[in-house]
């Protein structure tokens, strides 16, 4: 019952004695039960607080009475915690007495039982609406309200698609509702009074435009458990039967035979009940003339409901003493009988109450397993037949075993192989105390066995449990037996035999840069071993497998080369430990191609290198050098520092705008950037290492973009220093602009290096030549041997200098993958100077293709996760990295046969029953195209949660493609449920076939979040601690629902959604959701049986973390090929018009074929034998259907197109 305290104005009857107050007390209002008899049970103690007011409840006593006389004289007090009213409303009297003095005061309150709303409850209702552009019907759901309310005006109607949503007032429908025409749908209507008392009614509604010839609908219903008959509302066919006739001029009646319909005799009522299926004949008669049409009929199908079963009680035991019992109820499945022939299978669900079972909410278990508290005497079993969906609810008695042995949970044990015996020895008795739990050790005996059967039989006991030696991992079974009775319990635990222990966290990674720009970085691997401070023998390897097998040792430890374009390598170190487990350590080597020393003040670069130009920021986690004053809160100074000097050319005020962003066009996510300004100086860097507070000019720690730096009264010839700090520690791009209000100017003399692609092969740079992004710039100052290497996607890089005596050597190098296909002219410039007031001098590098090649690329970006009954979208990108325009090509998107296409954003795309083809023309080098595909996911049971939808994009031409591996992209998306709002999932599913997974493949993770609170969340934060088996440095964001900041420090990843203002799901169930989607590679060394877990924590504002599920990816070879299984079943012709034939390449006995439309409704169900393989579908509408063939415990799914 819903208890409500309404604060209303009361006429108080008060008898006052000294110093005691009573009330005022509001009316006590509760909702009536379905009987609406005005009688309910009240807990009067709910009024105590109002009666006492601010008085101490320990010093006063509150009692309740039916009359003022009883209250004054303290006689006949009411039972406060369980009082049933006698009238409605009922005035009661409340006595508040001072326990110490005996003084008392009396007030009163009304007990009110609010009636539940009483409305009409039709079985069916037909809405008249308008046809939408997609052929569906749009109606106003409130059209039904006058019929339901019978003139009552204090009722609130809300509409839902499920009983559970209506009961919990979740996911209400808009009153403007769109649905498929002429298809019955269950509508659940919540009718509520002004005091929140409510009823939920179920009406089958039909949406039509009421102006077209409609087909009669065959009706199905389930038998009730009392009369064994099913009742139908025949009026659902009245409007289709009328066609274009008006119900004002024609009458519709129904009959059991054609003769009765023709003769207008023995008509049946519109609410008709029958115990068997039968045909109904329709008579449409013109009222004025008596002329009649009797040519129409439809079928009534009576589906048998499951019996009300008298299940045998089941017995269970709280064997671990936690207060809960895990019940095994397979006997229930064996007792389900009288299953009709049209039922292919059935389900069982378990509930704690009859009401929950009737409404199918809050299940506690399925099939043959469920869990209850140990004091639960009864549960309720909901049995549902499929495909009819008829169900019944039956009680199941639970019997708890009186003599239940409590057994604890043992832990797995781990040991290393011992040499030379090559076995590992375990002391099993370390689990004795855990198994005994709270039992007296003198009353019980613990023994261990190699098999479960041995443990149950008490035979073949492990004799030496203190030193049990085995060559490989296994399972051991422990038996806890009560000495006096012989009663026992069995538990299992793992014995894990290891050759090595693993420690992937102790070593710090090594980072070095390419100081001579030869494409490689030299590492001294001894710097890794020195971190361990051990005298044990250390050997180094390139893979975990080599380290485990002691193969292919690295020998050149002092000078180990790593290519700058490799992205880095992992090194594995084997420590050989005498008479103990060997240990394998791991660390990463990070080669940097750009040795940018500007994190030191003395190596500051000219600010001109940033004016208006995006530049890759610093994100290595480094701290600023010591010796300088920093206006930052951190004791170590700013992190990720970069220094610039500012040469002043003309005097005045200078305003600088500092930006940082994830994208080079600064259209991505802003990143937090801080700064500090120092000066003025006569030399750019002479004060570095000695900067004091007196040199400080300006700073900012704001998160607003842009940051504003202000230098007032700057004089020509002076220098200033600005320190930028990438506080976000995120990779991205930095840019500085001169503010429009500036009167001072900056000396920006320098050199601009530019790379262009010579598309017309004329040997000169033309205005139409595009920039060339597939290379790196290189420069050297004053022949000092320090080569600077710079990569930028914009094909342009500036060097600024105020010293005209400096000379520069410049070069441009094409990336190694493309060096054989291009030449650069000129390849180098030598002795370049920067004269005073020369401005920017261009030095162009013209890149000319020498060998024509094709290199087209495609990839798929999922925009959301698929959910049953909803649509989801994926974006397909394609680009040309070849040397010339691709005149003709196509992208083919093969979509999963389970889904249907809703829309494609590119109107030139051609959609077929299996794929989407987009032809492209004149795709220029480095041009990018894309299109979005929206797909409809069928509902359950056509699909199941956890099913994987696989879409594949392929681009052509690929005959002479330089890198064919990027011509195909596969998206594997797991179907998720809307009731799982905060979760984590990897798109390949729980199991990965190691034979198809390569070192170039990624894991694709999705983290979803939903604000299930009661107010908008201002900020959302996701934290993910990446597993050591993942290569943390390969993480890459692909998609997110909102603007975000992603931060990574080692294996700790944080996504921040600041000022997201995420609404709560009760007010806006659609916008209350969000997600992040990213990819990451596993470290090398995975093999059969490798398990990679991952979990995330989600924070809404300052609330505690919501911890997602732990998603595990297991490398496991499948036992059979689903493609081979699926090839046994097909249909022809497909598309079909009137008939199609089942092709099944095996023995077909008692098969059942079921056709579902895209919304999951059963449109046809047929039993099949070897001699009955042709199916008539002439009565089905055109469209796409899902066909499921079930033969025994095997099932097959395919798509059927009806023409």
N, C-alpha and C positions, 0 to 999 in steps of 0.2 A: 504494500500500500504506500501511497505517496502522502506524507504528512506535511501539512502546510500550517505555518503560524501567520495569520494575517493581523497586522497592526491596525486595528480599527478603533474608532471612538466608542467608549463603553459608558453605560450608565452604571456606576459602581454603587453597590450597597455596602457601606462600610461602617463597622462598629469599631471604634478607636479606643485603645488603652494606651497608656503612656509609652512613648519612645519606640513603638513598633510600627513599621510601615508594611503595607501589603499592596503590591501591584503598582500601577495598573497592569492587568494581564490581558493579552489579546485573545480573540476568539481562536479556538483550536479546531482547524478544518482539515478533514481527510477525505479522500475519494472513496466512494462506495465500491463494493464488489459488483460483478455482473448481475446480481439479483436486483440491484437498485432498491433494496428494502429499507434504506435509511438507517440501518443498524450496523455498527462496526465496533471494533475493539480499539480503545484509546490507551496510550501510555501517558497518564497524567503527569508523571514526573518530568515530562518535557516542559511543563509550565513552571517548574520550581524556580528557575533562574529569574523569570519575569516577576514572580510573586515576591522573591527576596529582594530584588533590586540590588543595592550596594551592600546589603547586610551579609555578615559572615555566615555561610551555610553550615559551618560546624557549631555555631552558637544558636541557631534557630531551627525549628522543625516546621515543615509544610505538610498539612493534611487536607483531604478533600471530602465534601459532603454533598448529599442530594438536596438538602434544604438549609435555609438560614438558621432554623432552630437547632438542627443537628450540629451545625458549625459552632454556634454560640456555646452550646452545652457540651461540645466535644463527644457526641454520641454517634454511633453508626457511621464511622468513617468508611469511605470507599476504598476498594483495592486499587491503589493508584497505578500500579504497573500493568494492570490487565483489566480495564474497566469497559464494560459494554453499555452503551447509552440505551436509555429506555424510551426517549422521545427524540424527535429531530425537528428543530434544535432543542438542546437540553441545557438549562441554566444550572451550573454547579457553583458551590461556594468553597472558598479556599481560606483556610485558617493558618496564619503565620504566628508562631508562639516563640517567645524568648525563653530558651531552656533554663536560664539562670533565674529569672524573676517571675516567670509565669505570665507575664504580660503578653497579650495577643492582639491581633488585628485581623479583620475579615474583609475579603474582596470577592469578586465573582468573575466567571468567564462562561462563554457559550461553547458547547460542544456541537459541531455542525458536521453532518455527513453530506458531502456534495455528490449529487447524482452524476453518474456517467452519462455522457450524451446519448440520446436516443434518436437514431436516424434510420431512414429506409436503407436496406441493404440488398440492392438488386444483384442477381447473379451476373448479369451482363448489362452493358450500356454501349450504344453506338454514338460516336462523335461525328458530327459533320464538320468538315474543314476544307482547306484550300490545298491544291496540288502545288508542291514545290518544284524547283527546276530539276531536282534529281528524281522526280516521280513519287516522292513520299507525300504524306498528308500532314499539314500543320493545323493544330487545333488549340483551343483554349480549354485547359483542363477544368477551369471553374464552371464551365457550362453545366456540369452535373450537379452543382451545389444546390440549386433550388429544388431539385428532385429529392436530394438526400435530406435537406434540412426541414422540410415541411413547414416553412415559414419562420423557423427559429432564427433569430438574428444574433445570438451570442456565441456562435460556433466558429471555430477557426479550422479550415481545411488545409492539409498539406499532403503532397503526393509523392509516392516512392515506388521503386521497382522491386523491393523485397520486404518481407515481413520484419526482418531484423532492422533494416534501415528505418522503417516506420516506427518500430517500438523504441528505438534509441534516438529518433529524430535526427538521423544522419543522412547526408547526401540527398536532400530534397530536390525534386524536379522543378524546373521552371514551369510556370503555368502555360507558357507557350511551348508546346510539345510537338515534336516531329517524329514520325515513325512510319514504317512500311504500311502501305495501304492494304486494307482488308485482311490483316493478319491479327488474330487475337493476341492480346497481351495482358498479363496479370498486372493490375494496378492496385497498389495498397494505399488506402486513404486514411490518414490520421485525423480524427475528428476530436477537437479539444475545446473544453469550456474555458471560460475566463480564469478559472482557478487551476488550470493545468491538468484537470482530470481528462482522460482521453480514452477513445476506443479506436481500434484499427479494423477496418473492413476491407475485404478483398473483392474486387469487381473485375470480371473479364471484359475488356473494352475492345471495340473495333473502330478503327479510324477510316473514314470514307469521305468522298466529296459529295455523296448523296445525289449525284446527278449523272451517274453512268451505270451501264449494265454491269452488275457485279456477279461473280460466281457464287453459288451457294457453297457453304462451308460444311464439310463433314465434321461432326462433333464427337469428341471423346470425353469420357468421364470415368472416374473410379467408383467402385461399389463402396457403400458404407458398411460398417461392421455390424449393424443392427438388422437392417432389412435385406442385406445382400443385393441391393439394387443401386443403380446410378441415376441421378436426376439431371435433366438438361433444360436449358432455357432456349426453346425453339425460336424465340423472338430474335435471336441473333441473326437469323436468316431472313427476317421480314424485309429489311431494306434491300438486300440483294435480290430477293424474290420479286419485289415491286419493280426493279429496274428503273425505267424512266417514268413509271406511273407514280401518281401522288397518293400518299396514304389517306388523303381526304376524299379521294374518288374511288379507291380500290381497297378491298379487304383481303387479308391473307389468312388462311386457315390450314391446318395440318391433319394428316390422316395416316392410317396404317396400311392402306391398300390403294391401288389405283382406282378400283371400282368405287370405293367410298369417296375418293377425291372427285371422280367424275360426277357422282350422284349427290355430292354435298351431304353425305350421311356419316354418322359416327365420327365426327371430328374429335380430336384429342386436345387437351389443354396445352397452353404454351409452356407451362412448367410440367414436364413429362418425365416420369420415372419408369425405368425398365430394368429387368434383371438380365436381359440378353441383348445382343446387338441386333439392329433391324434397320430397314429402309423406311424413310419417312417421305410421304408424298404431299406435294404442295398445291393448293388451289388459290389462284389469284383471280378474284371476282370483281367486275365493275359493279359498283353499288347501284347505280341508276338503272342499268339494263339487265343485270344478272348474267351477262356474258362472262365466261371464265376461261382461264388458261390453266390446265392441269399437267403440263409437260415437264415440270421441274420436280426433282427429288434430291434427297441427300441421305447420307448414312450416319447412323448413331452407333458408336463403338463403345461397348461396355467393357471396361478393363477391370479385372479382378484385383482387389486390394489384398495385401498380405493379411493372414489371419491374425487374431489377437492371441499370441502364443503363450502357452503356460510353460515357460522355460524351466529346466531343472536348475536349482540353485547351484552356484559355483563356489568353490572354497579357495581361500587364499591366506597368505601369511605375511606379516610385517617382519621380513627376515633380516633387515638391517637396523631395526629400531628407530627409523626416522619418522614414524607416525603415518607412513603412507604404504599402500599395498599396490603392487603391480599385478593386475588380474589377467589370467589367460582364459579366454572365453571361446575357444574353438568349438566347445559343445553347443554353443548357441547356433553356429552356422549349420551344424548337423541336424538341428531340430527345426529348421525352417522348412516347412512342407507346403504341399498344395500349390506348387509354383505353376502358373499357367504356361501353355505352350508358346504364347507370344512373348514370354519373358526370356531374354537372353542371359541376364545375370541380375544379381541383386547386391545391395550394400547394407551394412549394419553400422549404425552410429550410436554412441552411448552418451547419456545425459544424466545430470543429477536430479532433475525435476521433470515431471510430466509436461509442465508448461514449456520448458526449454526444448523438450523433444518435439512437442506439437509445433512450435515456432521455428525449430531447427536453428537454435542459437546456443552458443557456449558448449559445443561438444567437448567431451573429455577423452574420447578415444574412438577408434575405427576398427572395423573388421573383427579381430579377435583379441585386442589388447586395449586396456585402459587403466588409469590410475585413479584411486580415491584415497581419502583419509581413512584411517583404520577404523573409524566409528561409523562408517556409511553402511546402512542395512540394505538399501535398495538403489538400483539405477534403472534407467528406462532405455530400452532398445528401440530405436527407430529403424524399421526394415523398409527398404525402398526397392521396388521392382524397376528394372530397366528393359526396354526404353519407355515404358508407360508412365514412370515416375509416381505410381501409386504407392502409398506407404501406410504403415500402421505403427503404433507405439505400444510396446508390451513391457511389463515390469520384469526385472531380473533380481532375485534375492541373492545377497552376498553373505557368505558364512566365513567368519574369521576363525582360523584354527586357534584353539585355546593354547595348545602346547607348541609354541613357535620358537625355534632357535634363532637367536640374533647372531648373525655372522658379519664381521667387518669386511672392508674392502682392502685386499692386498695391493701392494704397489709393484710395478714391473721392476725387474732387477737387470743390471747391465754389468758385464764383465768383458775383459779383453782376452783374446787368444793367448795362451802361454806356449812358449817354445821350450823344448823341441816337440812336445806332445801334441801341439796344435789343437788343444781343447781349452775351453773356458770353464772354470769351476765356480759354483755358486753356493752360498750359504742360504738355503731356503728358509731356515728358521728365523731369519730377520723379520719375516712376515707373521710369526706366531702371535705377537702381541696385537697386531692389527686385526687378525682374524678372530681372536678371542673377544675383541671389543670390550664390553662391560661384563663379560662372563667370568666366573671364578675359575682360574686355571686348574684348580684341583678337581673340578667337576667335569672337565672337558679334555679331549685329546685331539691334537692337530697332527694329521699325517698328509703326505704328498704322494701324487700318483702321476704317471706319464700320460694317461688318457682319462677322459670323462667317464667311460664305462668302468675302468678300474676303480675310480673314486667312488662311484655309486655302489659297486660291488664290494668295496673294501679289500680288493685283491691286488697283487703285484705292487705293493707299496715301495716307494723309493727308500732303500735301506739307509743310505748315508745322506741324509738331508742337509748335513752341515757342509759337505763337500760333494755336490752333485755336478759332475763334469760332462760336458756335451761339446760336440764339434761345431754346432751351428744353432741359430736361434730356434726356440720352440715355445710351446705353451705347457705349463704345469698346472695340475688341478689339486687344490687343497680341500681336505675333508675335515670339518669340525664336528666331532661326535660327542654327545652327552653320555658320560660313562654309565649313569644309572639306567637310562631308558633305551640307549642305542639310537635315539633320534639324531639326524645329522643334516648338515647343509654343505653344499659344494660351491667353491669359488675358483675361478681360473685367473692366472696372471702370466705375463710374458717374461721369458728369459731371453735377453738380447745379447747376442755374441758380437762383439766389435773387434775389428782388427786395429782400429785407431779411434781416438777421441778427436773431436773437432772443436776448434776455437777460432771463430771468424771475427772476433771483436777486439782482441788484445793489441793487434798491430795497427799503427797509424799508416795511412796511405802515403805514397811518395808522389810529389809533383815537381816537375822540372820543365824548362822551356828550351826551345830550339834556338840556341844562341848564335849558331852559324847559318841557320835557315837552310840546312841541307835536307830537310824533310824528316830527320830523325832526332830523337832525344836520347842521351846516354844516361843510364841509371846505374848506381852502385848498389846491387842487391844486398850487400853486406850490411847496409844501413837498416834493412829490415831485421836481419838476424841479430844485430846489436841491441835491438829493442827488447829481446827476450832475456838477456843476461843469463845465459845458460852455458854450461860446459858440455852439454850433450851434443852429439853429432847432428848437424843440420844439413839437409839436402833440399834443393829448390826445383820446382816443376811448373809447367805451363798449364796443367789441368789437374782437377781433383782426382780423376781416374789414374793419371800417372803417379800422383803422390801416394794413392792407396796401394798401387801395385809396384811402386818403386821403379818406375820405368822412365827413360828419356830425361835424365837429370839435366838441368841447366849447368853448363860448365863455365861460361864467361860471366862470372858474378860481378867482376869489377867494372865491366863495360858492356852492359846489356842494352841493346838498341831497341827502341820502340818508335814506330812510324807516327808522325804527327796526325796523319789522316785516319789512323786506326781507332781513335777515340779512347785508347787506353787498353791495358791488359791486366788480368788477374794473375798473381803469383801465389803458388801454394808451397808452403815450407813444411817438411816432415822432420819432426824432432824425434830421434830414436832414443827411447828411455829404457834403460836396463831394468829387467824384472818388473816392468810396469807397462801401462798402455802407452804406445807411441801417440804423439799429438800432431795434428795437421792444422797449420795456421793459414790464413789467407789475408792478402792485402792487394790493393789496386795501385797500378802505376798510371799517372795522368800526365801525358805529354802535352805541352802547350806550344802551339806554333808561334804565338806572339809574345815575345819577352818584353812586356810593357812594364818598365820600371817606375812608372809615374806614381806608384804608391809611396815612393820616397819624395819628400819635399824637394831635395836637391835635383831630382830628375823631372821636375814639373815641366809640362808641355804648355805651349802657347794656347791661350783660350780660343784663339781663332780656329783651332782645330775642332771646336765644338759649335761655333756660331752657325745655327741653322742646319747643322749636319747631324744625323743620327750616328751614334758611335756605340759599339759594344761596351757595356759597363763591366765593372769588376765585381765578382761574386765568389771569391775564394775563401771568405771568412777571415781574411787577414786583418790585423789592427795597425793603426797609424804608429809611426816611429816615435820613440820617447824623446824627451828634451824640449818639446814645444808645448805651449799653453793651448788647451782645447776646451771650448765652452760646451762640452758634452758631459752627460751625467755618468757615463761609463768610466770606471777607473782605468781601463785600458785604452781610453780614447775612442775615436770613431772607428768602425770596422768597414772593410772594403773601401779604403780611401783612394782617391785619385786627386792629384794636385795639378793646378794650372796657373800660369802666370799671365797677368793682364798688362800689356804695354799700352800706355796712354799716348795717343797721337795728338789730340787737341783737347784743351782744358774744358772743364764743365762737370755736370753731374752725370753719373753713369748708373743706369738701372739694368740689372740682369735678370732674366727669367729662366729658371732651371727646371727641366722636365726629365722624367724617367718613366719608361713604359715597356711593356712586354713585346711590342711590335715595332719594327723600324719605321712604319708610317705613323706611329703614335696614335693608332686607332684601336689599340688593344687595351689591356688593363694597366692603369697607373700603378707605379711602384713607389714606395716611400723613399725619398731622397732628402738628406740633410746637407747643410753647408756651413762653412765659416770663412770669413774674409779677413785678410791681414794687409797692412801697408800704412803709408806708402814707403817704397824702397827705391834706392838708386840702381840696384842690380836685381835681376829677377829672383835669384835663389840664395843670395849671400847670407841671409838671416836664418836659413833653414837649420833646424836643430836648436835654435836659440829664440824662437818666437815667444814673446811674452804677452801678458795681458795688455800692455801698453800698445802693442802692435795690432790688437783686435779692433775690427771695424764693424762687422755685422755677422749675424748668424740666424738660422731658423731651424726648428724641428717640426714644422707643421706637416700635416699629411695632405694638405690642399695643393693641387697642381694649378699653376706652376708655383714653385718657391721663388720669392722675390728677394734679390740681394741689392742693396743700395750703397753706392759710393758717392759721397757729396764732395764737390770742389776738388776733383781730381785734376792734377796739373800735367801738362805735356811733358813727356820724358820720364815720368814716374812709372813705377811698376807696383802692381798689387798681386797678392796670392789669394786664390780661392781653393778651398778644400771641399770636395764633395764626398759624401759618405752614403754608400748604398745600404741604408739601414735595413731594407727588406731582405738583403742577402739573396735576391732572386736574379737569375740571368735576364738581361733585357737591354734596353738602349737608352742612352743619355743624349740630351740635346740642350744647348744654351742659346737663347735669343737675346738680342739687344732691345731693351724696352723702348717704346715709341717716344716716351718723354725724355730720353737721354739727350744731353747737349754735348757731352764728351764723346770722343770717338776712340776706337781701338785700332792700334797699328796692326793691320792684317796682311802684311806682305807675306807671300809664300808661294808654294808650288801646289798645283792640283793635278794628281795622277788620275787618268780616266781610261777605262777599257771599253772598246767598242767592237761590235761584230760587223765585219765588212760584208753586208748581205748582198750588195751588188757587185762585189769583187773588183772594184775599180781602183783599189789601192790607196784611197784617201778617205778621211773621215767626212761623211755627209751628215746633213741634218736629220736624215731618215734612218741613219744607222743606230740600232738600239744598243744599250749598254750590255756588256757581256759579264755574267755573274759567276762563271765557272772557273775562277782562278783567284790568285792572291797577289797583292802588291808587296814589293820589297824595296827597302831603302837603307842607305848607309851614309853617315855624316863624316866628312873629313878623312875618309879612308881609314877609319879607326878599327875596322874589322867587326864592329857590332852591327849585325844585319837585323833590321826590324821587318817582320812579316805581318801583313794585315789582310784579313778577309772581310769583305763587306758585300752584302747582296745588291748594293746600289751601283756598283761598278765605278765608284768615284771615291778618292781619298785626298785630303788636303794636308800639307805640311806648312807650318807657319814659322817664320824666323825673323828676328830683328837684327841679326848680325850679318851684314853683307859679305863678310870674309869667309863664312862657312860654305863648303862645297858638298854636293850630294851626288851619289850614284843611285840611279833608279832602275827598277826592273819589274816585269810582270810575268808570273809563271802560271800556266794553265794547270788545272788540277790533274793529278796523275792518270785518272781514268780516261781523260780526253786528250792527253798530250800528243798522241799519234794522229789526231784528227785536225789539229790547228797549228798555225805558225803565228808568231807575234812580231809585228814590225812597228817601230824598232823594238828589239828585245830589251835594250837597255839605253839609258842616258847617263853620261858621266860628266862630272865637273859642273853640275848645275848650281848656280848661285841665286841669291835673292837680293837684288839691289834695293836701296831705300826707296820708299814711295812707289815701288813697282806694281803694287797690288798683287793679284793672283796671276801666276804664269801657268798656263796649261801645258802639260806633258802627256800626250795621248799615246795609248798603246792600241794599235789596230790589230784585231784578232781575225785571221783569215782561215776559213776551213780549207784543209788540204785534201781531205777524204770525206766524201759525202756519206753520212750515216743517218739511220733513223733511230729515234729513241723516244717513243711515246709512253706515257705513264698514266695509270689510273689507280684510284684508291677510294674506299668507301668510308664515310664518317657517319656513324649512327647518331641520330639526334635525340633518341629516347629509347627506352626499353619496351619491348612488346608485352601487352597485357591481353588476356582473353576478352574478346568482345570489343576491344578498342582498336584504334588505328595507331600506327607508329611510322616514323619517317626516317629515311636514310638519304644522305647527300652523296652523290657520285661526282668526283672530280676527275678531270683529265687534262693533261698538259703535254707540250712538245718540247723535249730537250734535244732535238736533233739539229742538224746544220741548216736545214732549209724548210720552207713551208710544206706541210703535208697536205696535198690537194684534196684527198678523199680518204675517209676512214670512218670507223664506227665504234661506238661503245655499246656492248651488250650487257644488260643487267639480268642475269638469270635469277628469278625470285623463287623462294621456297614454295613447293606445290600446295602447302597448307594455307597460304595467304592468298588474298585477292587484291588487285590493284584498285585503289580509290582515285588517285590522281598522280600526274607527272607534271612538274613545273614547266618543262620545255614543251611547247605545243607541237614541235617537230618530231617528238619521240613517238615510236610506233609500239603499241602494246599488243602482245599476243598472249595466248593462254599460258605460256611458259616463261616468256621473257619480255624485256623492253629493249628496243633497238633505237639508238640515236645516231644518225649519220651526221658527220661534221665535214666541213670543207675549209680549205685554206687556213689550216691551223698553223699560225706563225711560230717561229722559234720562241720558246719561253712563254707563249700565251697559255692562259688557263681558262678552262670552261667547266661548268658544273650544271647539274640538275637534281631536283629533289623528287623522291619517290615516296608517296604515302600509301601504306598497305593496311588492309583490314585483317586483324587476327580473329579467327573464329572463337566461339565461346567454348567453355567446358561443357560436354565431354569430348568435343572434336579434338581439342588440344588439352594438354595437362600442364600444370605448373612444372617448370623444369625442362619441358621440351625445348629443343634448340631449333631456331629458324635460321637457315643457312642461305645467304644471298651471295652471288659471285658476280663481280664486274670484270669484263675482259675488253681490252682495247686492241684495235687493229688499225693499220697493217702492222704485223709483227714478224714478217718473213726475214727481214734483214736487221732486226732490232738489235741495238748494241747491248742493251741490258734486258733480256727477256723476262727476268724475274719480277720486274715491276709492271708487266703487262696484264697481270691478274691480281685482283684483290678480293679476299673472302671476308665476309662479315657473318659471324656466328653469334646470334643473340638468344639468350635464355628467356623463355616466357616466365614472367613474374606475376604475382597477384597483388591487387590494389590493397589488400589487407595486410601487406608486409611493408609498411612505409619507410622504415629505416633499416636498410640492409646493404650487403656487399655481395657482388657476384662477378665471376670471371666468365667471359663470353663463350669460352670453349666448353663449359660445363665442368662437372666434377671429375671427369676422367679424360686424359689426353693420351692418344696413341703415340708412343715414343718413336715408332717407325716413320711417322709423318711429320714430326716436329724437329726442326733444324736449329742450328745456332743462330740463324737470322730471324727466327720467329719470336713473337712477343706474347705476353699475357695481356689481355684487355680487361680491365677492372671497371666496374660501375659501382659507385656508392650513392645510394638514394637517401634522401631525408625528407621528413614531413613534420611540420609544426602541429603537433596534436594537443597543444596547450589551449588556453582560453583567451590569449591576447597575441597580438603580432609580436614576432621576434625581431628585435632591432638588429642584432648581430648573430651570425651562425658561424661556427668553427668546426672543421673536421680534422681530426688527428689520426694519422696512420703510421704505425711503426712497422716498417717493411721487414720481412723475414730475411735472415742472413743468406738464404739460398737465392735471393733476388739480386740482380745487378743494379744497385741503387742509382748509379750514374746514368742509366739508360731510361729513367722515367721521363715520360713526355705526355703533356696534356693534349687531349684530342677535342673534348667538348665539355661544356658546362652550361647549366640552366641559367646562371646569373653571372654577373661580373665578379671576379674573384682575384685573390692574391694567393699564389702557391709558394710556400717556403720549404726548403729542404736543408737539413743539416745531417749529414751521414744518412742513417736509415730512418730518421724522423721527418715526416712530411706533414705540413699543416696547410690546409686551405682556409682562407678567411673571406667571409662574405660580410663585410662591414656595411652598416646602414642598409641592409637588404630589405628590412621592413616586411618580413615574410608573414602573411596573414595566417591566422589559425584555421584549422581544417573545418571547424564548425561553421565559420562564416564564409569561407571561400575554399571549398575542398579541392579546386583545380590549382589555384595559385599558391596553395600551402605547400606544394611539393618542389623539390629541386634535386639536382644530381651533379656529380662530376664523373667524367669518363676519361681514363688515361691508360697508357700502355707502358710495359716494363719488361725487360728480358730476364729470364732466370740465369743464374751463373752457370758456367759450364760444369759438367760432371753429373747432370741428372741422368737417371737410368730407370729401368723397370722398378716400380715400387716407390720411387721418390715422391714425397708428399710435401707440397708447399702451402702452408696456411697463411691466411691474412684476415685481419680484423680491423675495424675502424671505430673511433669514438666520436660522437656527434654532440656538440654543445650548442644549446639555444640560450643566448645571453649568459646569465650567471647561474643557470640551472645545472644540476649534476649531469654527467655524461650519459648519453644513451649509447650503449655498446651494441654494435651490430653483431650479426652472426659471424662465426669464424668460417670463412669459405676455404675449402681445401681443394687444391688441384693435385690429382694423383696421376702419375705416369703409369698407364696400365694398358697392355695389349688386349684388344677386344677378343672375346672367345669366338665370335662369328661375325660375318659381314651382313649388315642390314640390307645392303643393296641386293645380295643374293636372295634373301628372304622376300624382299619386295618384288623381285622379278617374277615370282610365282603367280602374281595376281595382276590382271589388267582388264580393261573393258574396251570393246569395239562395237560399232564405230564410236569414236570420241573426237569431236562433238557428236551427239546423238540427237535425233529429232523425235521419233516415236518409240523406238526400241533400242536396246543395246544388249550385247551378249557378254557374260562373265567368262573370262579366260583364266583357268586355274590349272597350273601344270603339276598337279598332284591329285591324290585321291580326295574327293570332296564328299564328306558325309555330314549331314545335318549342319550345313553352314547357314549363317544368318547375315544377310546384307542389309545395311541401314544407310539411307541417304539423309544428310543434314544440309539445310540451307546455311548461308553465311552467318546467320544469327543463332545457329545452334539448334534450330527446331527440327524435329524428325519429320521428314516429308514422305518417307516410304520405308517400310521394313518388310522383308521377304525371307522365308525359309528357302534354302536351296538344297537340291540333291543333284546327283550327277546327271540326271535326266531333265532337270528344270533349271536351265542356265540363261534363259532369255527374259529380260525385264522390260515391262511396259512402262514408259515414262511419258506417254502422250498427254497425261493430265497435269504434268508439272509445268510451271512457268519457266520461261527462258531465264538462264542464269548459270551460275557456278554452284556446284554441289560437292560436298565431301562424302565419299563413299567409304564405309568401313565394312570389311569382310571379317567375320569372326568364325573360326573353325576350331572347336575345342579350346585349348589355351593359347592358340596362335591368332594373331590379328594383323590385318593389312589395311593400309589407307591409301587412297588415290583420289584424284580430282576428276569430276565428270562435268562436262559442259553440255547444257541442254540448249539446243538451237530453237 
